Amino acid sequence: QVQLVESGGGLVQAGGSLRLSCAASGSIVSIHEMGWYRQAPGKQRELVADISSGGRTNYADSVKGRFTISRDNAKNTVYLQMNSLKVEDTAVYYCKVDTGWALYWGQGTQVTVSS
């Protein structure tokens, strides 16, 4: 089993920044893709960004140029640096980890951006 612990969410004013972290622990042989998703009230969960084991990144159009995903393979941790936050970025953010055998989701961390 793999456990994911997220941190870094909170309340911030529009234009501000937050950094999310997601650390994986447990029975980890290897981690392939890691990613961040978000779900706003009344909306479906959507991809924010993901990163391959080799460092290739992919972003939703709505966050390109503002968010940066990175990972520390030695720590089995993925990060999401969020700059120039907008009210519409308000959501619960979830990390997802693909071990090649199974997909694991974090418990979610709330990000609230006020105007």
Salt bridges, closest charged atoms under 4 A:
GLU46 OE2 - ARG38 NE 2.78
ASP61 OD1 - LYS64 NZ 3.07
ASP89 OD1 - ARG38 NH1 2.95
ASP89 OD2 - ARG66 NH1 2.72
